[in-house]
Amino acid sequence: MNIEELRVFCLNLKGVEETFPFGPDTLVFKVMGKAFCLVGLDAHPFRFNLKCDPELAIELREEYSGVRPGFHMNKKHWNTVEIDGSFDDAKAEEWIIHSYELVVAGLTRKLKQELEQLP
């Protein structure tokens, strides 16, 4: 997975927008205004931060060398995912969807209803 593949995947999720709230070097994908994926555009190798269930976060860190505690994030709830060959694109997409769904689950009832009404 590269930045463009990640971008297309995230933008195809319902209610997602891309923003640069921290400056031109950090791309943030949000669902209904809440962040679920942050990408450092100048990071080499390519990596991104995803929200994660705390228990699953620990399991993923133990199983995959490319998954570490979230850089500059709450390490209990965020992972940094580095594309290092220890997992495939399908696994990365699964983790992106997990992050997206965690954020959607935490939205207010009103925002959930607005999201449901989007095309």
C-alpha positions as CSV (number, residue, x, y, z in Angstrom):
1,M,0.0,0.0,0.0
2,N,1.2,3.5,-0.8
3,I,-0.1,6.9,0.0
4,E,-2.4,7.1,-3.1
5,E,-3.9,3.7,-2.4
6,L,-4.5,4.6,1.2
7,R,-6.0,7.9,0.1
8,V,-8.4,6.3,-2.3
9,F,-9.4,3.6,0.2
10,C,-10.1,6.1,3.0
11,L,-12.0,8.5,0.7
12,N,-14.3,5.7,-0.5
13,L,-15.6,5.2,3.1
14,K,-18.9,6.9,3.8
15,G,-18.7,10.5,5.2
16,V,-14.9,10.8,5.0
17,E,-13.0,14.0,4.2
18,E,-9.3,14.7,4.0
19,T,-7.8,17.6,5.9
20,F,-4.5,19.2,6.9
21,P,-5.2,20.6,10.4
22,F,-1.6,20.2,11.5
23,G,0.0,21.8,8.5
24,P,1.0,20.6,5.0
25,D,3.0,17.5,6.1
26,T,0.2,15.6,8.0
27,L,-2.8,14.4,6.1
28,V,-5.8,13.5,8.4
29,F,-8.8,11.5,7.3
30,K,-11.9,12.3,9.3
31,V,-15.4,10.8,9.4
32,M,-18.0,13.4,10.3
33,G,-15.2,15.6,11.6
34,K,-13.5,13.0,13.8
35,A,-10.0,11.7,12.9
36,F,-9.5,8.0,12.2
37,C,-6.3,8.0,10.1
38,L,-3.3,10.3,10.2
39,V,-0.5,10.2,7.6
40,G,2.9,11.9,7.8
41,L,3.5,12.7,4.2
42,D,7.3,13.1,4.7
43,A,7.7,9.8,6.6
44,H,10.0,7.2,5.1
45,P,9.2,4.4,5.2
46,F,5.5,5.1,4.6
47,R,3.4,4.9,7.8
48,F,0.1,6.1,9.3
49,N,-1.7,6.2,12.6
50,L,-5.0,4.4,13.2
51,K,-7.3,4.2,16.2
52,C,-7.5,0.7,17.7
53,D,-9.3,-1.2,20.4
54,P,-6.7,-1.3,23.3
55,E,-6.6,-5.1,23.6
56,L,-6.4,-5.6,19.8
57,A,-3.7,-2.9,19.7
58,I,-1.5,-5.0,22.0
59,E,-2.1,-8.1,20.0
60,L,-1.2,-6.5,16.7
61,R,2.0,-5.0,18.1
62,E,3.1,-8.4,19.3
63,E,2.2,-10.1,16.0
64,Y,3.4,-7.6,13.3
65,S,6.8,-5.8,13.3
66,G,5.2,-2.9,11.4
67,V,2.7,-2.1,14.1
68,R,3.8,0.0,17.0
69,P,2.3,2.3,19.7
70,G,0.9,5.4,18.0
71,F,3.6,8.0,17.3
72,H,2.5,11.4,18.9
73,M,-0.8,9.8,19.9
74,N,-2.4,8.1,22.9
75,K,-0.5,4.8,22.8
76,K,-3.4,2.9,24.4
77,H,-5.8,3.8,21.6
78,W,-3.7,4.4,18.6
79,N,-1.2,2.3,16.5
80,T,1.4,3.5,14.0
81,V,1.3,1.1,11.1
82,E,4.5,1.1,9.0
83,I,4.4,-0.6,5.6
84,D,7.3,-3.0,6.2
85,G,6.2,-6.2,4.5
86,S,5.0,-7.9,7.8
87,F,1.4,-7.8,6.6
88,D,-0.5,-7.4,3.3
89,D,-2.7,-4.6,2.0
90,A,-5.9,-6.5,2.9
91,K,-4.8,-6.6,6.5
92,A,-4.0,-2.8,6.4
93,E,-7.4,-2.1,4.9
94,E,-9.0,-4.2,7.7
95,W,-7.3,-2.1,10.3
96,I,-8.4,1.1,8.6
97,I,-12.0,0.0,8.6
98,H,-11.6,-1.0,12.3
99,S,-10.4,2.6,13.1
100,Y,-13.2,4.1,11.0
101,E,-15.8,1.9,12.8
102,L,-14.5,2.8,16.3
103,V,-14.8,6.5,15.5
104,V,-18.3,6.1,14.0
105,A,-19.3,4.2,17.1
106,G,-18.3,7.1,19.2
107,L,-20.2,9.7,17.2
108,T,-23.3,11.4,18.7
109,R,-26.7,10.1,17.7
110,K,-27.2,13.2,15.5
111,L,-23.9,12.7,13.6
112,K,-24.7,8.9,13.2
113,Q,-28.0,9.8,11.6
114,E,-26.4,12.4,9.3
115,L,-23.8,9.8,8.3
116,E,-26.6,7.2,7.5
117,Q,-28.3,9.8,5.3
118,L,-25.3,10.4,3.1
119,P,-25.3,8.8,-0.3
